[in-house]
């Protein structure tokens, strides 16, 4: 990625997922990032140390106890002259740290505030799981396989940071943006609300050429809902456009066979792999 943010200074107090993901993206764009952590560290470092290290990259870590007045002075020094501040805490906690008006206190600083809820519910605790629960993206009793609200929230935080930089460049005044994770979960749920995915929906199993099928040694994902991909798939397999016909033919060969065929005839078929710890290097190489 081009160093389009070379010379930009980012300070992040955000832990867990959305903030570190956003900070990592900004760092990849060339920004200089200082990650402020409490003496206890970032919970992500304990729950997923490999991911924590991957996201941290070349960022600098400053360990500060923000309950200590002397460390608050050190935080002020980091924020002086910085371009972007990222936080992910309740608004009341921000105010206790004296950061409720950070853009006013530090000229030119833009503040990206990641919160769970907005308005009257801004102090309500939450996590990715509860945000998804409220917006239809869970299938009980299964746990989610990706933290959708956190991932979308991180991208919104990156966009907010870039908007802040553009606004500050035009006006000389830092901007403030609030990224609401529940809103991100609502955006993820739009595909369900509008009937695109879910049981019996176009991308939820109703279309035979868009689904998951068992093979001789696993499962494949077939993503061919468009007319040209659908007809090419059915012609290559020599079957009718039904779930039953596709299931029969796919069961007769391995994932590798179907991926090889897909490459030959240009159709989207990928073997399903359940990536576990220890397989991350393979996945990164594949991508």
C-alpha positions as CSV (number, residue, x, y, z in Angstrom):
1,X,0.0,0.0,0.0
2,X,1.3,3.5,-0.9
3,X,2.5,5.6,2.0
4,X,-0.3,8.2,1.5
5,X,-0.3,9.0,5.2
6,X,3.4,9.5,5.5
7,X,4.0,12.3,8.1
8,X,0.6,11.7,9.8
9,X,0.7,11.0,13.5
10,X,-2.0,8.8,15.1
11,X,-2.4,8.1,18.8
12,X,-4.8,5.2,19.7
13,X,-6.1,4.3,23.1
14,X,-8.4,1.6,21.6
15,X,-8.1,-2.0,22.6
16,X,-9.8,-5.3,21.6
17,X,-10.7,-5.3,17.9
18,X,-12.2,-2.3,16.1
19,X,-9.6,0.3,17.2
20,X,-6.5,-1.9,16.6
21,X,-7.9,-3.0,13.2
22,X,-8.4,0.6,12.2
23,X,-5.0,1.7,13.6
24,X,-3.3,-1.2,11.6
25,X,-5.0,0.0,8.4
26,X,-3.8,3.6,9.0
27,X,-0.3,2.3,9.8
28,X,-0.3,0.3,6.5
29,X,-1.2,3.6,4.7
30,X,2.0,5.2,6.1
31,X,0.8,6.8,9.3
32,X,3.1,6.8,12.4
33,X,1.0,5.2,15.1
34,X,1.5,5.2,18.9
35,X,-0.6,2.7,20.7
36,X,-1.3,3.6,24.3
37,X,-1.9,0.6,26.6
38,X,-2.6,0.2,30.3
39,X,-0.1,-1.8,32.4
40,X,-2.4,-4.7,32.0
41,X,-2.0,-4.6,28.2
42,X,-4.6,-5.1,25.4
43,X,-7.0,-8.0,26.0
44,X,-6.5,-9.0,22.4
45,X,-2.8,-9.8,23.2
46,X,-4.1,-12.5,25.6
47,X,-7.0,-13.8,23.6
48,X,-5.3,-13.9,20.1
49,X,-1.6,-13.1,20.5
50,X,-0.8,-13.8,16.9
51,X,-3.4,-11.4,15.6
52,X,-2.4,-8.8,18.1
53,X,1.2,-9.0,16.9
54,X,0.0,-8.9,13.2
55,X,-2.1,-5.8,13.8
56,X,0.5,-4.1,15.9
57,X,3.1,-4.3,13.1
58,X,5.5,-1.3,13.3
59,X,3.4,0.7,15.8
60,X,5.1,2.0,18.9
61,X,3.5,1.0,22.3
62,X,3.4,3.4,25.2
63,X,2.4,1.9,28.5
64,X,0.6,4.5,30.5
65,X,-1.6,4.2,33.6
66,X,-4.2,6.9,32.8
67,X,-5.3,6.9,36.4
68,X,-1.9,8.4,37.3
69,X,-1.8,12.2,36.8
70,X,1.8,12.0,35.7
71,X,0.9,9.6,32.9
72,X,-2.0,11.8,31.8
73,X,0.6,14.5,31.3
74,X,2.6,12.1,29.1
75,X,-0.6,11.4,27.1
76,X,-1.1,15.1,26.6
77,X,2.5,15.3,25.2
78,X,1.7,12.5,22.8
79,X,-1.5,14.2,21.6
80,X,0.2,17.6,21.1
81,X,0.9,17.9,17.4
82,X,-0.8,14.5,16.6
83,X,-3.3,14.4,13.7
84,X,-5.7,11.6,14.8
85,X,-6.8,10.2,18.1
86,X,-8.7,6.9,18.2
87,X,-10.6,5.8,21.3
88,X,-13.0,3.0,22.2
89,X,-14.5,3.6,25.6
90,X,-17.7,4.9,27.1
91,X,-18.2,8.7,26.8
92,X,-18.1,9.0,30.6
93,X,-14.6,7.4,30.7
94,X,-13.5,9.9,28.0
95,X,-14.6,12.8,30.1
96,X,-12.8,11.5,33.2
97,X,-9.6,11.4,31.1
98,X,-10.2,15.0,30.0
99,X,-10.7,13.9,26.4
100,X,-14.4,14.7,25.9
101,X,-13.2,17.9,24.1
102,X,-10.0,16.6,22.7
103,X,-10.3,18.4,19.4
104,X,-10.7,21.7,21.3
105,X,-7.8,21.0,23.6
106,X,-5.4,19.9,20.9
107,X,-5.5,22.1,17.8
108,X,-5.6,20.2,14.5
109,X,-6.3,16.9,16.2
110,X,-9.2,14.8,14.8
111,X,-10.9,12.4,17.2
112,X,-12.4,9.1,16.1
113,X,-14.6,7.9,18.9
114,X,-15.6,4.2,18.7
115,X,-18.7,3.5,20.9
116,X,-21.1,0.6,21.2
117,X,-24.3,2.7,21.2
118,X,-25.3,6.3,20.6
119,X,-27.8,8.8,22.0
120,X,-29.5,7.9,25.3
121,X,-27.9,4.4,25.2
122,X,-24.3,5.7,24.8
123,X,-23.3,4.3,28.2
124,X,-24.9,0.9,27.6
125,X,-22.2,-1.9,27.6
126,X,-21.9,-4.2,24.6
127,X,-19.8,-6.4,22.4
128,X,-19.8,-7.7,18.9
129,X,-22.0,-10.6,20.0
130,X,-24.7,-8.3,21.5
131,X,-24.7,-5.9,18.6
132,X,-25.2,-8.8,16.2
133,X,-27.9,-10.2,18.4
134,X,-29.9,-7.1,18.0
135,X,-29.7,-7.0,14.2
136,X,-30.5,-10.5,13.0
137,X,-27.0,-11.8,12.0
138,X,-26.9,-14.7,14.5
139,X,-28.1,-18.3,14.0
140,X,-28.8,-19.6,17.5
141,X,-27.3,-21.6,19.2
142,X,-24.2,-21.2,17.0
143,X,-21.7,-18.5,17.9
144,X,-20.7,-16.1,15.0
145,X,-17.7,-17.2,13.0
146,X,-16.6,-13.6,12.3
147,X,-16.9,-10.4,14.4
148,X,-18.9,-8.6,11.8
149,X,-19.8,-5.5,13.8
150,X,-16.1,-5.0,14.9
151,X,-14.8,-5.5,11.3
152,X,-17.3,-3.1,9.8
153,X,-16.8,-0.7,12.7
154,X,-13.0,-0.7,12.0
155,X,-13.5,0.2,8.4
156,X,-15.9,3.0,9.4
157,X,-13.2,4.2,11.8
158,X,-10.6,4.3,9.0
159,X,-13.0,6.3,6.9
160,X,-13.7,8.7,9.8
161,X,-10.0,9.2,10.3
162,X,-9.5,10.0,6.6
163,X,-12.4,12.4,6.7
164,X,-10.9,14.1,9.7
165,X,-7.6,14.5,8.0
166,X,-9.3,16.0,4.9
167,X,-11.4,18.3,7.0
168,X,-8.5,19.5,9.1
169,X,-6.4,20.1,6.0
170,X,-9.2,22.3,4.6
171,X,-10.2,24.2,7.8
172,X,-7.2,23.9,10.1
173,X,-9.6,22.6,12.7
174,X,-9.7,19.0,14.0
175,X,-12.8,17.0,13.3
176,X,-14.8,14.7,15.6
177,X,-16.5,11.6,14.4
178,X,-18.4,8.9,16.4
179,X,-18.4,5.4,15.0
180,X,-21.3,3.4,16.5
181,X,-20.8,-0.4,16.4
182,X,-24.5,-1.1,16.7
183,X,-25.0,0.9,13.5
184,X,-22.3,-1.3,11.9
185,X,-24.2,-4.4,13.0
186,X,-27.4,-2.9,11.6
187,X,-25.7,-2.4,8.2
188,X,-24.5,-6.0,8.3
189,X,-28.1,-7.1,9.0
190,X,-29.5,-5.2,5.9
191,X,-28.9,-8.2,3.7
192,X,-31.2,-10.3,5.9
193,X,-33.8,-7.5,6.3
194,X,-34.1,-7.1,2.6
195,X,-34.3,-10.8,1.9
196,X,-31.0,-11.3,0.1
197,X,-29.7,-13.9,2.5
198,X,-31.3,-16.2,5.0
199,X,-33.3,-19.4,4.6
200,X,-34.9,-19.7,1.2
201,X,-33.4,-16.4,0.0
202,X,-31.5,-15.8,-3.3
203,X,-28.1,-16.1,-1.6
204,X,-29.4,-18.3,1.2
205,X,-29.9,-21.6,-0.5
206,X,-32.7,-21.0,-3.0
207,X,-30.3,-20.9,-5.9
208,X,-28.8,-24.3,-6.7
209,X,-25.7,-22.8,-8.2
210,X,-25.0,-20.7,-5.1
211,X,-24.4,-23.0,-2.1
212,X,-22.3,-25.5,-0.2
213,X,-22.0,-29.1,-1.3
214,X,-20.4,-32.2,0.1
215,X,-17.6,-33.8,-1.8
216,X,-15.7,-37.0,-1.6
217,X,-13.3,-35.5,1.0
218,X,-15.0,-32.4,2.4
219,X,-17.2,-29.6,1.1
220,X,-17.0,-26.9,-1.6
221,X,-18.6,-23.5,-2.0
222,X,-20.1,-22.9,-5.4
223,X,-20.8,-19.2,-6.1
224,X,-22.4,-19.0,-9.5
225,X,-25.7,-17.2,-9.3
226,X,-25.2,-15.0,-12.4
227,X,-26.6,-16.5,-15.7
228,X,-23.3,-16.8,-17.4
229,X,-21.6,-18.5,-14.5
230,X,-24.7,-20.7,-13.9
231,X,-24.9,-21.9,-17.5
232,X,-21.1,-22.5,-17.6
233,X,-21.3,-24.5,-14.4
234,X,-24.2,-26.7,-15.4
235,X,-22.6,-27.3,-18.8
236,X,-19.2,-28.3,-17.3
237,X,-20.8,-30.6,-14.8
238,X,-23.4,-32.0,-17.3
239,X,-26.3,-31.7,-14.8
240,X,-29.7,-30.1,-14.4
241,X,-30.2,-26.9,-12.4
242,X,-31.3,-28.6,-9.2
243,X,-29.8,-29.0,-5.7
244,X,-30.2,-32.8,-6.0
245,X,-28.3,-33.1,-9.3
246,X,-25.5,-30.9,-8.1
247,X,-25.2,-32.7,-4.8
248,X,-24.9,-36.1,-6.6
249,X,-22.1,-35.0,-9.0
250,X,-20.1,-33.1,-6.4
251,X,-20.1,-36.1,-4.0
252,X,-18.2,-38.1,-6.6
253,X,-14.9,-36.3,-6.5
254,X,-12.5,-34.5,-4.2
255,X,-12.2,-30.8,-3.4
256,X,-9.0,-30.6,-5.4
257,X,-10.7,-32.1,-8.4
258,X,-13.5,-29.5,-8.4
259,X,-11.0,-26.6,-7.8
260,X,-9.0,-27.8,-10.8
261,X,-12.1,-28.0,-13.0
262,X,-13.2,-24.6,-11.8
263,X,-9.8,-23.1,-12.9
264,X,-10.1,-24.8,-16.3
265,X,-13.6,-23.6,-17.1
266,X,-13.5,-20.3,-15.2
267,X,-16.2,-20.9,-12.6
268,X,-16.1,-19.9,-8.9
269,X,-15.6,-23.1,-6.8
270,X,-13.5,-23.2,-3.7
271,X,-12.9,-26.0,-1.2
272,X,-14.0,-25.1,2.3
273,X,-11.2,-25.0,4.8
274,X,-11.6,-24.6,8.5
275,X,-8.6,-22.5,9.4
276,X,-7.3,-23.3,12.9
277,X,-4.3,-22.0,14.8
278,X,-1.2,-23.2,13.0
279,X,-2.7,-22.8,9.6
280,X,-2.6,-19.0,9.4
281,X,0.6,-19.0,7.3
282,X,-1.0,-21.2,4.7
283,X,-4.0,-18.9,4.5
284,X,-1.9,-15.7,4.2
285,X,0.1,-17.3,1.4
286,X,-3.1,-18.4,-0.3
287,X,-4.4,-14.8,-0.2
